[in-house]
Amino acid sequence: YEPEQLLDERLITQWSPITATDEWVMFDFGSATAISAFALGGHNVTETGTVRVEGHTSSDFTSPSFSLEITGSSVFKTFEEQTYRYWRVYFYDFNNPWLKVGRIYLGPYLTLPPIDPNARIDTTTSAISQRSVTGQVYGSEGVELKSLSVDYPLIYDNERKQIEEMFQTASTVHPVFIAIWEDSLDVEPVWYAVITNQTLSMQKDDTGLYWSSQMTFQEAR
């Protein structure tokens, strides 16, 4: 379970160090890179665990230029943009005998337009069941995945371009981290999800100033 596992977009491919105390992984971006968001996916950091995000001009993190500490299992944070070549994520989780992390995100973030308050979250199961001729039920339990369908009723032109760029970059293949309600992560934690609509449609309103659109997402493993 080497750190290279974190480069795989599938959460099931995990980095698992021997312990969960004083463990870290460092990223060399090759050149100074602007970072303003951090997220963990497929992890088992506990409520008492601490994650520290550090940025520096060299690989010596004795005194990092930037340091941000996050406590708790909902490991997601946006912050003022910092530009460094080297980044390190440090873990200290004393109550966790065996740390597991499937994905680490360090990069920019996009604030999407306000969504329709009637956004719907569905839970779909991949379970397959069959019934025998005598009435017994058997099959595979599968997994449960949440899906989200949202309407954006009011989009400015610059936001339209950002959404189109995200759609082109991620497509329906590359998962992204989504904070549906960023200020209420206790209600709905951050998702690791893929865009599921094959077509991105933008509708201009009668004034010619605004756009509207719809997107769908589903959790990814």
C-alpha positions in Angstrom: 0.0 0.0 0.0 2.5 2.6 -1.2 1.8 6.3 -1.5 1.7 5.9 -5.3 -1.7 4.3 -4.8 -3.1 7.8 -4.2 -2.6 8.6 -7.9 -5.3 6.1 -8.8 -8.7 7.7 -9.0 -10.4 4.7 -7.6 -11.0 5.0 -3.8 -10.5 1.2 -3.4 -6.8 1.6 -4.3 -5.5 3.0 -1.0 -2.4 4.2 0.7 -2.0 2.4 4.0 1.0 3.2 6.2 2.0 1.0 9.1 0.5 3.3 11.7 -1.7 6.4 11.9 0.6 8.6 14.0 3.2 10.8 12.5 2.6 9.6 9.0 2.9 11.9 6.0 3.0 12.0 2.2 4.7 14.7 0.1 3.9 15.9 -3.4 6.3 17.6 -5.8 4.4 19.5 -8.4 7.5 20.2 -10.4 7.0 24.0 -10.2 5.2 26.4 -7.9 1.5 25.5 -8.1 -1.5 27.5 -6.8 -3.5 25.5 -4.3 -6.7 26.7 -2.6 -8.6 23.5 -1.7 -7.8 20.2 0.1 -10.0 17.1 0.4 -9.6 13.4 1.4 -11.6 10.5 -0.1 -11.9 6.9 0.9 -10.3 7.5 4.3 -10.8 6.4 7.9 -9.5 9.4 9.8 -11.4 9.5 13.1 -13.2 12.5 14.8 -10.2 13.0 17.0 -7.6 12.7 14.2 -5.6 15.7 12.9 -4.6 16.3 9.3 -2.1 19.1 8.6 -1.6 20.5 5.1 1.7 22.2 4.4 3.2 24.0 1.5 6.9 25.0 1.0 9.5 26.1 -1.5 11.7 23.1 -0.8 11.2 19.5 0.3 12.5 20.3 3.8 9.4 20.8 5.9 11.2 21.7 9.1 9.6 25.2 8.9 7.0 25.1 6.2 5.9 28.4 4.7 2.2 27.5 4.9 0.5 25.2 7.4 -3.2 24.5 7.9 -4.5 22.1 10.6 -7.8 20.2 10.2 -9.4 18.1 13.0 -12.2 15.6 12.5 -13.3 13.0 10.0 -14.9 15.5 7.5 -11.6 16.4 5.9 -12.3 19.1 3.4 -11.1 22.7 3.4 -10.9 25.7 1.1 -8.4 28.5 1.9 -6.7 31.5 0.5 -4.7 30.6 -2.6 -1.1 29.5 -1.7 1.6 28.9 -4.4 4.4 26.4 -3.7 6.1 23.6 -5.5 6.2 21.2 -2.6 3.2 20.1 -0.5 2.9 17.7 2.4 -0.1 16.1 4.1 0.7 15.0 7.7 -1.5 12.7 9.7 -1.8 12.2 13.4 -4.7 9.9 14.5 -3.8 8.3 17.8 -7.1 6.3 18.1 -6.7 4.8 14.7 -4.6 1.6 14.6 -4.3 1.5 10.8 -4.7 4.6 8.6 -6.2 4.2 5.1 -6.5 7.0 2.5 -7.9 6.4 -1.0 -7.5 9.9 -2.6 -5.9 13.2 -1.7 -6.9 16.4 -3.6 -4.8 19.5 -3.7 -5.8 22.1 -6.2 -8.2 24.9 -7.1 -11.9 24.9 -6.3 -14.9 26.1 -8.2 -17.9 27.7 -6.5 -20.9 26.8 -8.5 -24.0 29.0 -8.9 -26.8 28.8 -6.3 -28.9 25.6 -6.8 -32.6 25.2 -6.8 -33.6 24.5 -3.1 -35.6 21.5 -4.3 -32.4 19.6 -5.2 -33.0 15.9 -4.8 -30.7 13.2 -3.5 -31.4 9.6 -4.4 -29.8 6.4 -3.1 -29.5 3.6 -5.6 -28.4 0.1 -4.9 -26.4 -2.1 -7.2 -27.8 -5.2 -5.5 -29.1 -8.0 -7.7 -31.7 -10.4 -6.3 -33.4 -13.4 -7.7 -36.2 -15.6 -6.4 -36.2 -19.4 -6.7 -39.3 -21.3 -7.9 -40.0 -22.1 -4.3 -39.9 -18.5 -3.1 -36.3 -18.2 -1.6 -34.5 -14.9 -2.3 -30.8 -14.9 -3.1 -28.3 -12.7 -4.9 -25.5 -10.1 -4.4 -25.8 -7.3 -1.9 -23.8 -4.8 -4.1 -23.2 -1.2 -2.9 -25.4 1.8 -2.3 -24.5 5.0 -4.2 -26.1 8.4 -3.8 -27.1 10.5 -6.8 -27.8 14.2 -7.1 -29.8 16.1 -9.6 -29.6 19.9 -9.4 -31.0 22.8 -11.3 -29.0 26.1 -11.7 -31.8 28.7 -12.5 -29.5 31.7 -12.6 -26.0 31.5 -14.1 -23.8 34.5 -15.1 -21.8 34.2 -18.3 -18.4 33.8 -16.5 -20.0 31.0 -14.4 -21.2 29.3 -17.6 -17.7 29.2 -18.9 -16.4 27.8 -15.7 -19.0 25.0 -15.7 -18.3 24.2 -19.3 -14.6 23.9 -18.5 -15.3 21.6 -15.6 -17.5 19.5 -17.8 -14.9 19.2 -20.5 -12.1 18.4 -18.0 -13.8 15.9 -15.8 -16.3 14.5 -18.4 -18.2 11.5 -17.1 -14.9 9.7 -16.3 -12.9 11.6 -13.7 -14.4 12.0 -10.2 -14.5 15.3 -8.5 -15.1 16.3 -4.8 -18.4 18.1 -4.3 -19.6 20.0 -1.2 -23.3 20.3 -1.9 -23.9 22.5 1.2 -20.4 23.7 2.1 -21.5 25.2 5.4 -23.5 22.1 6.5 -21.1 19.2 6.1 -22.7 17.6 9.2 -25.9 17.3 7.2 -24.3 16.0 3.9 -20.6 15.3 3.9 -18.4 16.0 0.8 -19.0 13.6 -2.1 -16.4 12.0 -4.3 -18.6 11.7 -7.5 -18.7 11.7 -11.3 -20.8 13.8 -13.6 -23.5 11.5 -15.1 -25.2 13.7 -17.6 -23.8 13.0 -21.0 -24.9 16.3 -22.4 -24.5 19.8 -20.8 -27.2 22.1 -21.9 -27.2 25.9 -21.3 -30.4 27.8 -21.8 -30.3 31.6 -22.2 -33.2 33.6 -20.6 -35.3 36.3 -22.3 -33.1 39.1 -21.1 -30.0 37.6 -22.7 -28.0 38.2 -19.5 -28.4 34.9 -17.7 -28.3 31.2 -18.3 -29.8 28.1 -16.7 -28.7 24.5 -16.7 -29.0 21.2 -14.9 -26.4 18.7 -13.8 -26.4 15.2 -12.3 -23.8 13.5 -10.2 -23.3 10.0 -8.7 -21.0 8.9 -6.0 -17.9 7.0 -7.2 -15.9 4.3 -5.5 
